[in-house]
Amino acid sequence: VQLVESGGGSVQPGASLRLSCSASGFAFEEYYMIWYRQAPGKERELVALITPTDGTTYHDSVKGRAFITRDNAKIAAYLQLYSLESADTANYLCNADRPPGGGGYWGQGTQVTVSS
């Protein structure tokens, strides 16, 4: 089983990023795909999730600025982030679970840094 995140980087406030999570080794289409983030000194928080039937949920702080999608054919999930703010700075982790509960499979994360 493997989850590999990519797409993070250092950007200025107001920029956009598209994070990708490539998966392998499990029945991807049966799993919820979740993006979490964790900033230094802060607890991990759920940013967005997408269900096996494409239902979505977002953290209040990113509603209207983040969009999660999945592509079962490519065995990948994505998180599009717009209008990035300094508060979005964190390590973004991809998780596959059924249903979400803090378990399942995890990637190593991709760092997003928003700074002027």
Backbone hydrogen bonds in HBPLUS format (Angstrom, degrees):
<---DONOR---> <-ACCEPTOR-->    atom                        ^
c    i                          cat <-CA-CA->   ^        H-A-AA   ^      H-
h    n   atom  resd res      DA  || num        DHA   H-A  angle D-A-AA Bond
n    s   type  num  typ     dist DA aas  dist angle  dist       angle   num
A0002-GLN N   A0024-SER O   2.92 MM  22  5.25 154.9  1.99 147.6 145.8     1
A0024-SER N   A0002-GLN O   2.95 MM  22  5.25 131.9  2.19 151.7 155.5     2
A0004-VAL N   A0022-SER O   2.91 MM  18  5.17 156.5  1.96 146.1 153.9     3
A0022-SER N   A0004-VAL O   2.91 MM  18  5.17 161.7  1.94 147.4 144.1     4
A0006-SER N   A0020-SER O   2.90 MM  14  5.21 140.8  2.06 144.4 148.6     5
A0020-SER N   A0006-SER O   2.84 MM  14  5.21 165.5  1.86 145.1 149.0     6
A0009-GLY N   A0111-GLN O   2.92 MM 102  6.17 115.6  2.35 139.2 157.2     7
A0113-THR N   A0009-GLY O   2.93 MM 104  6.16 169.7  1.94 151.9 151.9     8
A0011-VAL N   A0113-THR O   2.85 MM 102  6.27 160.6  1.89 168.3 174.2     9
A0115-SER N   A0011-VAL O   2.91 MM 104  6.32 159.7  1.95 162.9 165.6    10
A0015-ALA N   A0012-GLN O   3.12 MM   3  5.81 156.1  2.18 145.6 146.8    11
A0014-GLY N   A0084-LEU O   2.77 MM  70  4.88 164.3  1.79 140.8 146.1    12
A0084-LEU N   A0015-ALA O   2.99 MM  69  5.47 175.3  2.00 154.9 155.8    13
A0017-LEU N   A0081-LEU O   2.93 MM  64  5.22 151.9  2.01 140.7 149.2    14
A0081-LEU N   A0017-LEU O   2.75 MM  64  5.22 174.5  1.75 172.5 172.8    15
A0019-LEU N   A0079-LEU O   2.81 MM  60  4.96 168.8  1.82 146.0 143.7    16
A0079-LEU N   A0019-LEU O   2.86 MM  60  4.96 154.5  1.92 138.4 143.0    17
A0021-CYS N   A0077-ALA O   2.76 MM  56  5.07 140.1  1.92 162.0 161.5    18
A0077-ALA N   A0021-CYS O   2.94 MM  56  5.07 151.9  2.02 137.3 146.3    19
A0023-ALA N   A0075-ILE O   2.96 MM  52  5.60 170.1  1.97 166.7 163.4    20
A0028-PHE N   A0026-PHE O   2.83 MM   2  5.59 125.9  2.13 113.1  96.8    21
A0030-GLU N   A0027-ALA O   2.88 MM   3  5.70 162.3  1.91 129.6 135.4    22
A0031-TYR N   A0028-PHE O   3.08 MM   3  5.52 167.1  2.10 119.1 123.2    23
A0032-TYR N   A0097-ASP O   2.74 MM  65  5.32 151.5  1.82 166.2 168.4    24
A0097-ASP N   A0032-TYR O   3.06 MM  65  5.32 156.9  2.12 142.3 149.6    25
A0033-MET N   A0050-ILE O   3.02 MM  17  5.42 164.5  2.04 157.0 160.5    26
A0050-ILE N   A0033-MET O   2.88 MM  17  5.42 151.7  1.96 152.2 161.6    27
A0034-ILE N   A0095-ASN O   2.79 MM  61  5.03 168.6  1.80 156.6 158.6    28
A0095-ASN N   A0034-ILE O   2.81 MM  61  5.03 151.7  1.89 155.4 159.3    29
A0035-TRP N   A0048-ALA O   2.80 MM  13  5.33 169.7  1.81 164.2 166.9    30
A0047-VAL N   A0035-TRP O   2.77 MM  12  5.50 158.0  1.82 148.2 154.6    31
A0048-ALA N   A0035-TRP O   3.26 MM  13  5.33 158.5  2.31 139.1 143.3    32
A0036-TYR N   A0093-LEU O   2.85 MM  57  5.10 165.7  1.87 153.2 157.9    33
A0093-LEU N   A0036-TYR O   2.81 MM  57  5.10 152.6  1.88 131.3 140.6    34
A0037-ARG N   A0045-GLU O   2.91 MM   8  5.55 147.0  2.02 150.4 161.2    35
A0045-GLU N   A0037-ARG O   2.90 MM   8  5.55 162.9  1.92 158.0 162.9    36
A0038-GLN N   A0091-ASN O   2.94 MM  53  5.31 146.8  2.06 137.7 148.1    37
A0091-ASN N   A0038-GLN O   2.98 MM  53  5.31 175.5  1.98 135.0 135.0    38
A0042-LYS N   A0039-ALA O   2.97 MM   3  5.36 158.1  2.02 140.6 138.6    39
A0059-HIS N   A0047-VAL O   2.87 MM  12  5.01 154.4  1.93 143.6 139.7    40
A0049-LEU N   A0057-THR O   2.96 MM   8  5.35 150.2  2.05 146.2 151.5    41
A0057-THR N   A0049-LEU O   3.07 MM   8  5.35 146.2  2.19 144.1 148.1    42
A0051-THR N   A0055-GLY O   2.80 MM   4  5.07 154.8  1.87 142.1 150.7    43
A0054-ASP N   A0051-THR O   2.99 MM   3  5.03 158.0  2.04 117.2 114.9    44
A0062-VAL N   A0059-HIS O   3.03 MM   3  5.70 161.1  2.07 121.1 126.7    45
A0063-LYS N   A0060-ASP O   3.44 MM   3  5.33 156.3  2.50  99.1 105.6    46
A0065-ARG N   A0062-VAL O   2.81 MM   3  5.18 159.3  1.85 135.2 139.3    47
A0066-ALA N   A0062-VAL O   3.02 MM   4  5.54 122.6  2.36 167.6 163.1    48
A0082-TYR N   A0065-ARG O   2.72 MM  17  4.94 156.4  1.77 155.1 160.9    49
A0067-PHE N   A0080-GLN O   2.89 MM  13  5.12 147.6  2.00 142.3 151.5    50
A0080-GLN N   A0067-PHE O   2.87 MM  13  5.12 170.9  1.88 152.2 150.4    51
A0069-THR N   A0078-TYR O   3.08 MM   9  5.25 156.8  2.14 135.6 141.6    52
A0078-TYR N   A0069-THR O   2.85 MM   9  5.25 163.8  1.88 147.1 147.8    53
A0071-ASP N   A0076-ALA O   2.83 MM   5  5.42 163.2  1.86 164.6 163.4    54
A0074-LYS N   A0071-ASP O   3.13 MM   3  5.38 125.1  2.44 101.9 115.0    55
A0075-ILE N   A0071-ASP O   2.84 MM   4  5.85 113.0  2.29 140.5 159.4    56
A0076-ALA N   A0071-ASP O   3.20 MM   5  5.42 159.0  2.25 135.8 142.2    57
A0088-ASP N   A0085-GLU O   2.87 MM   3  5.38 159.8  1.91 115.1 122.0    58
A0089-THR N   A0086-SER O   3.06 MM   3  5.59 166.6  2.08 116.9 120.8    59
A0090-ALA N   A0112-VAL O   2.94 MM  22  5.51 144.0  2.07 145.7 157.2    60
A0112-VAL N   A0090-ALA O   2.89 MM  22  5.51 168.8  1.90 162.0 165.8    61
A0092-TYR N   A0110-THR O   2.86 MM  18  5.23 172.5  1.86 143.3 142.0    62
A0110-THR N   A0092-TYR O   2.84 MM  18  5.23 144.7  1.97 136.1 146.8    63
A0107-GLY N   A0094-CYS O   3.01 MM  13  5.41 146.7  2.12 157.3 159.1    64
A0096-ALA N   A0105-TYR O   2.93 MM   9  5.12 156.2  1.99 141.2 148.0    65
A0105-TYR N   A0096-ALA O   2.87 MM   9  5.12 156.0  1.93 148.9 154.4    66
